[in-house]
Amino acid sequence: MTPRQSKSERTFTAPRSSRGLRLPRSGANSVRPVFSPDEVHPPAREEIYQVVMALIFCFSHGYLLLYGDAVAHLGIARRIFDSRNPGLVQLGGVWLPLPHLLMLPFVQKMDWWQSGLAGAWPSLASYVLSVAGFFQLCRRMLVPRWALLATAFFAINPNLLYLSTTAMTEPLFLALLIWIVLMTMHCVDAIKADQSTRVARRMVLLGLLIFAAVFTRYDGWVLGAAAWCVVAWQLWRSQGLVRRVAPSFAFFTLLVAAGPLLWLCYNQHFSHDPLDFLRGPYSAPAIEKRTSPPGSKHYRGWHSVGWALLFYTRTAQVVAAAWETGFAVMAAALAGLWMVLRRRIARASLLLWVPLPFYVYSIAYGSVPIFIPQLYPHSFYNSRYGMELLPALSLFACVAAAAMEQHLARPGATPADVSSPNTGAGNSVRPLYLAALVLVLVNPLAMVYGSALVQQCAQWIERHPSNLLANYGPPLVLKEALVNSTTRVPFERNLALVLEDLPPGSPILMQQSDHIGALQDAGIPLRQTINESDYDSWHAALQAPSDHAAFIVALAGDAVSDAVQQHPEGLQELTILCSTGQPCARIYRSEHFAGAGSMGDK
């Protein structure tokens, strides 16, 4: 027995070509037209071509390992098997483990680890899944042409395409975010239709997706809790259904709660602190304290919700659209959000906005700053976090545009009137869709080439170099990676050249947390090194460096450098490597360790 629907939810089935905004269907018995001139197929091969071309471009330009975090993610995945103490202990206690586990089959291949391809394969798959899921999500709220437009705006975003070729965790989380929202919508529809079997299956699938999201990023903890609340509220309103699906709901609840509990237990077991990821030496507050100059003020947004909201929304605008058109996209998305709330259209889609409060709180109270060149201090840091609002901006902006098309088709019409069979969209409103299509297609071109083109034109007119729109090209996420790797990549390459000259198989004492990329570049197996990932051998080596390793790499200010200063006996300094913006590296040879040959002995 299907529960009676509210007046606002009862609609008539109409030809898809006559509508822009897709209103809720009137139940399981709604008849879908056999053919519609507006019907389009979901992108499949196109998205694969796009991301493969992005991979070829980024790989050929050496962009896969620009982010230091991407190098670190690959290092964590590699050391699970390739270390002196292999096993789950190598997952660490701050970054969540699923991305590293997905890289595990690929990162053991030395060439893929060195090139960064080991992290690209899971991200490429995540991109394909996110685009496929996003189209289905859009189709539940929009007619096919507007759904395709929203999907295109999302899929051809240059920042997303770049991240989808790296070992960063954002592509995987975006895929999980989209599928969690989609599965929540499926679950809500099944509950409203009183279909207990479908509800049970959807809850199990949703629980598994939430479990994966919880082990991908901490945003997933909030997203999972929000999705559980949506399902629990709908079940509570369904009265008799909740009793029939009680076992499945209990299992669903167990899956939602199991992820955070398991991670707390993991931190307690290996770090002896269940909240090590919040207050340990590699937590966000510790990093913020360690990287801030002594006596400096806190970053703008610290303990200020208003500034935090400004920084995050501004970042989301810049990564989503070229130049200052992000303001229009944000305004349209907020209008679409209001329409969804007012018309009660698939309100489970509001879960796409979960990253907004999460990051506002993280910036204000979680020691997670975001810096973009458009706002003081005009630098680059964590701009990729704005990518998580891209699905919400893409979908809800098109919801507003589709609603405007409805209004132009019949001014003053109610939602039910506009969706009636006698209402035609007509040719008068097609220009709105065509204009939106042109803007969507031009947006990625403007983000990639627009700034350089404008500067060249200004230089040609003014007869001297111009910095006009310099802050808007190349795409923000890629530019952050380029700027922040300017000194790190050459330093690690030069250090790798030194390490390559060491005798093969010689034990090396080196702290890896900041410059594991040098070992990666040199192709040195991690089990050949003594590092902080093996607690016992690491602390023993720090007490007597010359007795435990053939060669010692001391970076100014790290634990090995301090150990060398306290225990210099038996160490011969071989070379000093200094680079602007990076700590000086000193390489020592042990005179006590048996088998410590000279550099170049191969």
N, C-alpha and C positions, 0 to 999 in steps of 0.2 A: 504494500500500500504506500503510495507516494504522498508525502506530506504536502498539504496545500501551500501554494506559493503566495507570497505577498503580491499586492497589486503592482508594485514597481518591477517585479521580476517576470510578470506575464507579458510575453511578446508574441507577435505573429511571425511565422517563418516567411522570409522574403527573399527574392533573388539577391545574391551577394553583390551584384553590380549596382544595386540601388542603395547600398549602404557604405559608409566609411567606418563607423564605429560599430563593432559587433557586440550586440547586447546579449545578456544571458539567455540561453535556450530554455524553452518551456518544459523541459523534462526529457526523459529517456525516449519518448515517443516522437520527438521532433524529427521531421523528415528532411534529410539533406538533399539538395538538388543533385540530379545525376550529372548535370553539366552546367557550368557557369562560365561565361566569357571572361570573367575576372580571375578564374582559378589558375593558380601557378603551382609549380612543384617546388618542394623545398630544395635549397641549394645543397648539392652533394659534391659532384666533381669540381665545381667552381671553387669551393672553399679549400679543397685539397690542392688544387693548382695554385691558389693564392699563397697558401702557407709554404708550399714547396718552393715557390719563387722567392718568397721572403727568406727562407732558409739558405737558398743558393746565394742570394745577395748578401746577407749578413755573414755567411761563412766566408765568402770570397773577400769581404772587407775586414775580416777579423773582429766582428762585433759580438761573437758568441760569449766571450769571456771578459767583456768590459766591466761588468758588475763584479765587485769583490765578493758579494754574497753568492753569486752564481758559482764562482770558483770554490767558495767554502762549502756550498751544498754538494758539489761534486766530490770534494774531499771527504765529507762525512760519509757519503755513499760508498766511496772507494775503501775507506778504512774499516768498514764492517767486516770485510774478508782480508784486506791487505793491511795488517798491522801486527804488532807483537802480541796484542791481546784482543784477537778478533771476537766478534759477537755483538749482541744487542747493546752492550755498554757503550759501544762506539757511536750510538745514535745521539748522544749528548742529552742535555736536559732543558734546552731553551727552544730551539727549532723543533717543530713537531715532525714525526718520523715518516709519514706516508710518502711525501715527495722523494725522500732518500731511498725508501724501499722500492719505489717504482723505477728509480734509476739503477738499481742494483744489478739487473741483468746486463746492462749496457756499459756501466762504468768499469767493469773488470777488463774490458778490452783497452789496452794501453793507448792505442791511437785515438779512440773515441774519448777517453778521459782527457788526453792532452789537447785535443781540438775543441772540446766542449760538446761534441755531438751526442755524448751519452746523456746529457741533460736535455737536448733538443727533442729527442724522440718522444718522451712522455708529454712534453709541452705541446708538440705538434698534434698528438692524439687528443689532448685536452681541448685544443682550439677547435678541432673538427667536431668533437662532441658538444662543445659549448654553442657553436653556430647552429648545429642541427637542433639542439634542444631549444635554443632561443627562437628559432622560427616556429616551432610547435607552440611555444609559450605565446608568441605574438598572435598566432592564428586563433587562439582562444579568446582574443580580445579585439582583433582587427580583421577586416576582410583581406583576402590574399595579397592584393597589390600593396596595401599599407603595411601588412606583415612583412612582405619582402623588402619594402623600403626600410623599415626599422632594422631588419636583419642585416641589410647591406650597410647601414650606418655603423652598426656594431662590428661587422665582420671585416670591413676594409679599413678600420682605424689603424694607422701606421704604428702607434704605440703598442696596440695589442698584437699586431703581426710581429713586431720586433721581440716583445717578451715571449711570444710563442716559439721562438727559436733559441731560447736560453734555458738555463737550469733554474730560473726563478719560480716561485710557487704561485704567483698570481694566475697564470693560465689554468692550472689545475683547480684552484679555488673558484674561479669564475665559472668553470664547467659544473662544479658541484653546486654552486649557488643557483645557477639557472635550473638545473635538474631537480634540486630540492624544491624550488618554488613551483615548478611544473608538476611535480609529483604531489605536492600539497594541494594544488588546484584539482588534480584528478581525485585525490582522496576526499576533498570537500564535496565534489560533484557526486561521488559515489555515496557519501553519507546522505546527501539531500535526496538522492534517488532511492534510498533505503535498500541498497544492494550490499548485503553483508559480506558476500564472498569477495566482491571487488574491494570493499573497504579493507578487509583483512589483508589481501595481497598488497594493496597500495601502502598500507601502514608498514608492512615488513620492508618493502622496497625503500620507502622513505626513511625508515630507521637505519638501513644500511648506508644510504647516502649521507645521512647526518653523521653516522659513525665515521665515515671517510672524511667528511668536512672537519670534524672535531680534531682529527689527526693530521690535518693539512695546515690550517691557520687558526689562530685564536678567535678570529671573527666567526669561525664555524661554531664555536661554543654558544655565542649569542644567537646566531641564526638557527641552530638546532633547538634551542629553548623556545624561540619565537614560533617555529614551525610546530613544535609539540603543543604549544598553547592554542594555536589555531585549530588543530585537529581535536584536541581535548574539548574545546569550547563547542565545536560543531557536534561532537558526539554527545555532549551533555544536553544539547538542545534537541537531539533526536529521540530522546526518551528510550523507547524499547530497543533500539539498535545497539546501544552501548552494552546491553547484557549479552547479546548474541556474538559480539566481537570482543568480549572482555579478555580472552586469552591472547588474541593478537595485539590488543592494545597494551596489555602487560608486557609482551615481548618487545613491542615498539618502544615503550617507556624504558625498558631495560637497555635497549640499544642506544637510546639517547643519553642515558646516564652513564653507561659503561665507559665511553670514551674519556671524559674528564676524570673519572675515578681511576681508570687504568693509568693515565698519565701522572696523576698525583702519586700513585703507588710506585710507578717507575722512578720518579724523582726521589721519593723517599728511600727506595732500595739502593739506587746507585749514587745519589748525592747526599743522602741522609737529611733531606729537607724536602717535604712535599711541595713547597712553593719556591723551589730553587729557580724556576723559570721567571719568577716575579722579583726575587731579591738576591739571586746568586751573582757571581762575578761576571757572568755574560748576559745578565738581564738588561732590559732597556734602561732602568735607572742607573745601573752601574756603568753602562757604556756612556750615557749622557754625562755622568759625573767625571768619568775618566777622560773624555774628549773635550770637555769644556776647560778653557784656560783658567788658571787660578784667579779668583776674584771677579770673574766675569758674571754678568747678569744672566738670568734664565732666558731661554729663547722666548720670542713673542708667541703667546698662546698658552704658556705655562700657567695653570690655574686661572685661565680666562676662557670661559665657554664661548664668548662672543668672538674673540680672536681665533680660537680653534675652529669655529664654524666658518669664519671667513677664509682661513687658510685652506681648509679641506674643500669647500665648495669651489673656491677659485681654482684650486689644483684640478678638480674634476672637470671644470669648464675648459681649462687649457689643454688637458690631455684628450678631451673629447672632440674639440672643434678648433678650426684654424683661427688664428689671430684673436679678435674679440667677439667672434660669433658665438662663443660659448655662453655669453650672457643670454642670447636669444634662445639657445638650446635649453639652458636651465629654466628660463621663464616659461617656455613651452612645456617642459617636463612638469613643472609645478602646476601649471594649468591642467595638464592631463591628470596629475595626481588628484586635484580637486574634483575633476569630473568623475573619476573612478569612485571616489568617496561619495559624491553626491548621487550618482546613478547606481551605485552598488554593483559595479561591474567587476566580477572576479577579484574581490578584495584581497584574496590570498596573494595576489601579485604585489601587494604592498611590502612583502618580505624582501623585494629587490632593494628597498631603501634601508635595510638593516645596516649596511656599512656606514651610512651617514652618522647615526648616533654613536656607533662603535668608535669611529675614528675621531669624532669630536671629543669624546670622553678620553680616548688614548692620548690625544694631543694635549688636552687640558690637564689630565691627572695621571697619565701613564708614562710620562717622559719620552714621548714619541714625537719629535719635532718634524715638521714638513717645511722645506724651504723651496721656493720657486723664484725665478728671476723677476717676476712681475711684482713681487712684494718684498719688503725689507726682511732680511738683509741681502736680497737679490742674489741668492746662491742656489745650489742644487742639492736636495737631500729628500729622499723618500717620496718623490713625486709620483712614483708608480702606484702608491696607495690610492690615488684618485681614480685609477682604472676600475676599481671595484664598484664605482657608481655608474660606469658606462652602460650596463644593461638597463638600469632604471631610466637614465636619460634617453637612451635610444627608444625604448618602448613608450614611455609616457609622453615624450615629445610628439610621437606619431599619433598617440591617442588624441592629443589636443588638435593636431592638424586634421585628423579624420573627423573629429567633431565639428571643426570649422567648415569642412566640406559639407557635412550634413546641414549645417545652418545655412550655407549658401544655396544648397539645393532647395530648401523650403524655410525661409526665415520665420522664426517664431514657432517652429514645429516642436512638439514634445518628442522624446525619444521614441515612443510608440508610434507617433505619426510618421516620423522620418523612416522608420523601418517597415512601414506598411507597403503592400505590394503595389499600390498606386503611386508611390513616390519614385520619381526618377532622378538620378544624379545629374543627368543632362550634360551637355557639352560645356556649359558655362562654368562648371566647377573643375573640369579637367585641368585647366591651367594651374590650379593650386597644386595638384599632385605632380604635374610635370615640373613646376618650379621647385618643389621639394626634392624631386628626383635629381634634378640638375645640381642642387646644392649638396646633396649627399655624395654625388660622384665627384664634384669639384673639391669637396672638403679634404680628402686625403692628398690630392695633388697640391693644394694650397699649403697643407701642413709640411709636405716634403720639399716642394720646390718654390713655394710662393715667396718666402722671405728672401731667398737668394735672387729671385727674379726681380723683386721690387728694388733690392739694393743695386743690382746691375743697371736698372733703368734710372734710378736716382743718380748713380755715378755718371751715367752717360749724359744726363741733363745738367748736373752741377759741376761736372768736370773734375770731381775729386771723390775719393772713397766715401761711402755712406754706411752708417750703422742703422739705417731705418729698418725697423721690425727685426732687429738682430736677436731679440729675445724670443722670437717665435719660429725659429728654424735652426736646426732640424727639429723633428717632433721632440717634445719635452723629455719623455722617458729615455729616448736614445741620446739626447744631448746631455742629460745628467750622467749617463754612463760614460760618454766620451770625456766630459769635463773632469769627472772624479777619477778617471783612470789615467789621466795625463802623466802623472809621475809614477803611479804604482806599476803599470805594465812595463815601462822601460827598466825600472829598478829590478823587477822580478826576472825579466829577460836577461839582464846582465848578471844577476846572481846565479841564474840557471847555467849560464855559460861557464861560470867558475865551478859550479857543482859537477858539471859534465866532465871536467878534467880530473875529478877525484877517482882513485882506483875503484873499479866496479865491486860492489858488495861491501864496501867499507862502512861500518856503522857510523852514523852521523847524529850528533846531539843538536837538536834545533827545535825551537818553539814554533808550532805551525799555525797558530790561531790567526795571525795576520798575513803571513806570506807563504801559505802552502802552495800558491801558484808557482813559486820558483821550483819546487820539487816536481810539480805537475809538468812544467815546461821542460825540465831536464829529463823527465821520464824515469825518475828514481822511485822504486817501490817504497811505499810508506813503512813496510815492515823492516826496511833497512835503517829507519830512523828511530831515535829515542825521543819521544815527544810527550806532551802533557796528556795525551789520550790514554797512556798506560801509567797509572798512578805510582805503582811500586818502583818500576825501573826508572821512571822520570825523577822521582825524588832521590833515589839512590845516586843517579848520575849527577844531579846538581850538587851533591855533597863531595864528589870527587870526579870532576869531568874527565880528566886524563885517564882514569882507570876504566871507564865504561864506554868510551867511544873513540874511534880512530880520528875523527875530525869533528870540530865543534864550530857551529855557526852562531855567533852572538850578534843579535840586533840591539842597538842602543836602547836601553831602558827595559828590556825584557828579562825574564827570569834567568836565562842562560848567561846574559851579560853580567848580571849580578853575581852569578855563581863563579864566573871566570875571575871577576875582581876579588872575590873572597878566597878562591882556591886556584891561583894561577900556576901552581907548581906542575911541572911536566908538560907545559903547553908552549908550543912554538907558533908565533903569529906568522901566517903566510901572506895574507893580503887584506887590504881594507877597501871596501866598496862604499862610496857615498854618492847620494843622488839628491837633488833638490826636492824638498817636500817629503822625504823618506828618511828613516833612521839609518845611520851608518851600519854596515855589516862587516864584522871582523871574522875571518876564517882562521882557525887554529888547527895545528896537527899535534896529536898526542905523542909524547916521547915514551910513554909507559905502555900504551896499548899495543899488544902484539899484532903485527900485520898491518900497521899504519904506514903505508908507503908514501911516496912523494906524489905531489900533483903531477898529472900527466902519465903516471905509470898505469898503462892499460894493456 
